[in-house]
Amino acid sequence: MSHDVTVRQLIHQLQAVDPDLPVYFAINPDWPHAHRVGRVIQITGPDGAVYLAENGQEGVLPPEVRALLDWGKV
């Protein structure tokens, strides 16, 4: 299975959740904090990609999120 997620796959996954909920990045299992999502940047051309910028740290991930990500014991 590829580690890359396409925009199409991300949109598909997000269609199943409440569109009014805030969105956070879960970054690092050894330092499990939530980070706010910032700007979206698209690069075109042969090496094109979409980048989501980090927009600050929100706090420590809740234990249930770490458990669902298999990031250590709760």
C-alpha positions, 0 to 999 in steps of 0.5 A, a space after each residue: 500500500 502506498 504511503 502517498 494520499 491523493 487529494 481525491 482520497 483525502 476528499 473521499 475520507 473527509 466526506 464521511 465526517 462532520 464538515 463543521 468540525 475543526 481539523 488537526 494534524 497528528 504529527 509524531 507518536 513520540 511527541 503526540 501533539 495536535 497541530 492546526 491546519 493552515 494554508 493549502 499550496 499547490 505546485 504544478 508540473 511533473 513534480 506537482 503536489 499539494 502541501 498543507 501548512 501547519 498553523 500552530 500547535 493545539 495541544 497534546 492529542 487525546 488518549 483515544 486518538 493516540 490509541 486509534 493511531 496505535 501510538 502507544 498505550 492509553 
